[in-house]
Amino acid sequence: MVRRIASQVHKQAARLMRANYIKNEPVWFQAVLEHPPLPLPPRAPPVREDSRLPSSRKMRKPKTEPLPIFYLEDKVRRQFFRDHPFEAFRPVSIVEGREVEDEHPVRGTDWTRLAQRGLNPSPEDAVHFAVNLHNHHKMALSIAYTRAVAEFRSLRAGHDFANTFARMEAEAYGTVFPSEIDRTFEKEDAVYQSADRKVELDRGALLARKRWKAILDVDSGMGDFDRGQQYTRNWKQGIRPTYLPADELAAASEAGKPVQSMEQDRVAASPEFVKILNSNP
């Protein structure tokens, strides 16, 4: 029998039995068919270099590095900020909302002027406008970029002129615009005031906690807890407890009046006791 791999022995035995080379079926044949061995994991064939070829013509391993990703917008954006470096200093919010903003309805062949996106365009609007002219209006990229930059500068100049004259008009009517230094000082003062306010609130909270804190005196005469034995003893002797306030108890002791009678008078004069008497015939 030709030497085979262990996972292929039953296959070779089946071929030999079909050719009547093996007359009797092996004892292990049915068991192996019911529980076949696991196949070997696939592997790539080894790379064999031909030693007959010169070293310069030997086969090299293929490169598995990904291809570079290129977007036309990146090229236009790089050139735009190279021509307008100060646009990178303008504050831009990069915070995203809960939903992705829908694409502007003016796009494609309908977008022929940059002003269709607004009178105060951003650098991204100029970049997308140049790429849109190149893709949908079949313009050369250099001509599309030149036109987009020209319209961007024109719109920005008109916006700056409008802001300048609006400021002059507001100042003529008495409006005072604080400078950036004054705004910085105001923010600094607000931070200091908030810190002082926080200290005052913390001090007030501390005093409030101290005001309502229970301070017990050890020598107040409360004594130890006797599990109600003294109360039961007084009850069996007919001594009723008194619930009079401290000022009335002191007045009763000075007047020589029994405390029990004052307690009965107070209970009888209460509206709840009067209500109970009126309800009973």
Buried (B, 14 or more C-beta within 10 A) or exposed (E): EEEEEEEEBBEBBBEBBEEEEBEEEBEEBEEBEEEEEEEEEEEEEEEEEEEEEEEEEEEEEEEEEEEEEEEEEEBBBEBBBEEBEEBEEEEEEEEEEEEEEEEEEEBEEEBEEBEBBEEEBBBEBBBBBBBBBBBBBEBEBEEBBEBBBEBBEEBBEEBEEEEEEEEEEEEEEEEEEEEEEEEEEEEEEEEEEEEEEEEEEEEEEEEEEEEEEEEEEEEEEEEEEEEEEEEEEEEEEEEEEEEBEEEBBEEBEEEEEEBBEBBEEBEEEEEEEEEEEEEEE
